[in-house]
Amino acid sequence: GAFLRQSLVAYGGYLYLAGFNASTTVLYSEINSDGSIGVWNETTVLPAARSYPVTLASNGYIYVIGGKSSGGVAQSTVYYAPINANGTVGAWSTTTALPDIGFDFSGGVNGGYLYVTGGEVGGNAEYQVLYGKQNTDGTISTWNTASLLSERTNQHASAVNSDFIYVLGGYKSVGSTATSSVFYSQINNGKSSRDTFWGLGLSDYVPTGTYMGSTTFIGVFAP
């Protein structure tokens, strides 16, 4: 069947798909050496149905963050599970929830920190950038606020690479015209640098009016 409102992450030679069609199902597929992928298989289901989450993976754990319940209610829940050597995931647990209830976030990982950008909270697109340090047991002790984005955005894409975080496209407000803006900021000790504002760059390479739906682009780091 069709897949909608999902989030996708790559980690350790596997792809993981979660949060589609407001279900609890989590799928995974091995990435072959030629870049193709194998058969999609089901692994441990989420504790509750989700759509529009952001899914991240770091240091042997996978996270499904925020999103909507099967009844369409926005959530702040953060689920996490260990990733097994064979690509399956273990039992899901709950760690520290986001400070705001929302969905349509994007995000990335870097140096043991998880980042959540933008999103829709309380009917508005957000400026927020949240970051949480990953503990050795996979939990997140607290979520902190980094430098705010230069514009509100939801239904956007984010990526992290070489200590920089990028935010691309989306809506400046719910239901408004899509934007082609690309912003970036340097990461400094887990947070976007107080000395580095979110700067505009590369927007000419994005078609005007582009938005990214609920797809999340993640910088891929070796486990």
C-alpha positions in Angstrom: 0.0 0.0 0.0 0.9 3.7 0.0 3.1 5.3 2.6 2.2 8.7 4.0 3.5 11.0 6.8 6.5 8.8 7.5 10.1 9.4 8.6 13.1 7.6 7.3 16.6 7.2 8.7 19.8 5.3 7.7 22.1 3.7 10.2 24.6 0.9 10.3 23.9 -0.3 6.8 20.1 -0.4 7.2 17.2 1.9 6.5 14.4 2.3 9.1 10.9 3.6 8.3 8.5 4.6 11.1 5.5 6.8 11.6 3.7 6.0 8.4 -0.1 5.9 8.0 -0.6 6.6 11.8 0.5 3.0 12.6 2.8 1.3 15.1 4.6 -0.6 12.4 8.4 -0.1 12.0 10.1 -1.4 8.9 13.8 -2.0 8.1 15.7 -3.0 5.0 19.4 -3.8 4.5 21.4 -1.4 2.2 23.4 -3.5 -0.3 26.9 -2.7 -1.5 25.6 -1.3 -4.8 23.3 1.1 -3.0 20.1 -0.9 -3.6 18.1 -2.2 -0.7 16.8 -5.6 0.2 13.4 -6.8 1.3 11.5 -4.6 3.9 10.8 -6.5 7.1 8.8 -5.6 10.2 10.6 -5.2 13.5 9.4 -4.3 17.0 6.3 -2.2 16.9 6.1 1.3 18.5 4.2 1.5 21.8 1.6 3.7 20.2 0.7 4.7 16.6 2.5 7.7 15.1 2.5 9.9 12.0 4.5 13.0 11.1 7.4 12.2 13.6 11.1 12.7 13.1 13.2 9.5 13.3 16.8 9.7 14.2 19.6 7.1 15.0 22.8 7.6 17.0 25.3 5.4 18.8 23.3 2.2 18.5 19.8 3.5 19.2 16.9 4.6 17.1 14.5 7.4 18.2 10.9 8.3 17.1 10.2 11.8 18.2 6.9 13.7 18.4 4.3 13.4 15.7 0.6 12.7 15.9 -1.3 9.8 17.4 -3.8 7.6 15.5 -6.5 10.1 16.5 -4.5 13.0 15.0 -3.5 14.6 18.3 0.0 16.1 18.4 2.5 14.4 20.8 5.7 15.3 22.7 6.7 11.6 23.3 10.2 10.4 22.5 10.5 6.7 22.0 13.8 4.9 21.7 15.1 1.4 21.2 18.5 -0.4 20.8 19.5 -1.4 17.3 20.6 -5.0 17.1 23.5 -6.3 15.0 21.1 -8.0 12.5 19.2 -4.7 11.8 16.2 -5.4 14.0 15.4 -3.1 16.9 14.8 -4.1 20.5 12.0 -3.1 22.9 10.9 0.5 22.7 11.0 2.7 25.8 10.1 6.3 26.6 12.7 8.9 27.4 12.5 12.6 28.2 9.6 14.2 26.2 10.0 17.3 24.1 9.2 20.5 25.9 6.5 21.3 23.3 3.8 19.2 21.8 4.1 19.1 18.0 4.8 17.4 14.7 6.3 17.9 11.2 9.7 18.4 12.8 12.9 17.5 11.1 16.3 16.9 12.7 19.8 15.3 12.7 22.5 13.9 14.9 26.1 14.9 15.6 28.6 13.9 18.2 26.2 12.2 20.6 23.6 15.0 20.3 20.1 14.8 18.7 18.7 17.9 17.0 15.0 18.7 16.4 14.2 21.7 14.1 11.1 23.7 13.4 7.8 21.8 13.3 4.2 22.8 14.0 3.3 23.5 17.6 0.0 24.9 18.7 -1.1 25.6 15.1 2.0 27.6 14.3 5.2 26.9 12.4 8.2 27.1 14.8 11.6 28.9 15.1 12.8 26.4 17.6 15.9 24.2 17.5 16.1 21.7 20.3 19.1 19.5 21.2 19.5 16.7 23.6 22.6 14.9 24.7 22.4 11.1 24.3 23.4 9.1 27.4 25.3 5.8 27.1 22.0 3.9 27.8 20.2 5.7 25.0 18.2 8.0 27.2 18.0 11.8 26.8 18.3 13.6 30.1 17.0 16.9 28.9 16.1 18.9 25.8 17.7 22.4 25.5 17.0 25.3 23.1 19.7 26.3 20.7 19.9 29.5 18.6 16.5 30.0 17.0 16.0 29.7 13.3 15.9 32.9 11.2 12.4 32.0 10.0 9.6 29.8 11.2 9.3 26.5 9.3 7.5 23.2 9.3 7.3 20.4 6.7 11.0 21.1 6.0 14.2 19.1 5.8 17.3 19.1 7.9 20.7 17.6 7.7 23.9 17.6 9.8 27.4 17.4 8.3 30.9 18.3 9.6 29.6 20.2 12.6 27.1 22.2 10.6 23.3 21.9 10.6 21.2 22.8 7.6 17.5 23.6 7.3 15.8 23.6 3.9 12.4 24.7 2.6 9.1 24.2 4.3 6.3 26.6 5.2 6.9 29.8 7.2 3.4 29.5 8.6 0.8 26.8 8.5 -0.9 26.7 5.1 1.2 29.6 3.7 3.3 29.7 0.6 6.3 27.3 0.7 9.7 28.8 0.9 13.0 27.9 -0.9 15.2 29.2 1.9 18.2 27.3 3.1 19.7 28.1 6.5 22.8 26.8 8.2 24.5 27.2 11.6 27.7 25.8 13.2 27.4 23.3 16.0 29.4 24.2 19.1 29.6 21.8 22.0 26.2 20.4 21.2 24.4 23.6 20.4 24.3 25.9 17.5 26.9 28.5 18.2 25.9 31.7 20.0 28.4 33.5 17.8 27.1 32.1 14.5 23.7 33.2 13.4 21.6 31.1 11.1 22.9 32.2 7.6 21.2 32.0 4.2 23.0 30.0 1.5 22.4 27.9 -1.6 18.8 29.0 -2.0 19.3 29.4 -5.8 19.6 25.7 -6.0 16.2 25.0 -4.6 13.2 25.5 -6.9 11.0 28.4 -5.8 8.1 27.3 -3.7 9.6 23.9 -2.7 8.5 22.3 0.5 9.7 19.0 1.8 6.5 17.4 3.2 7.3 15.3 6.3 10.4 13.7 4.8 13.5 14.0 7.0 17.0 14.1 5.6 19.6 12.9 8.1 23.4 13.2 8.0 24.7 9.7 8.3 27.4 9.0 10.8 29.3 5.7 11.4 27.9 3.8 14.4 
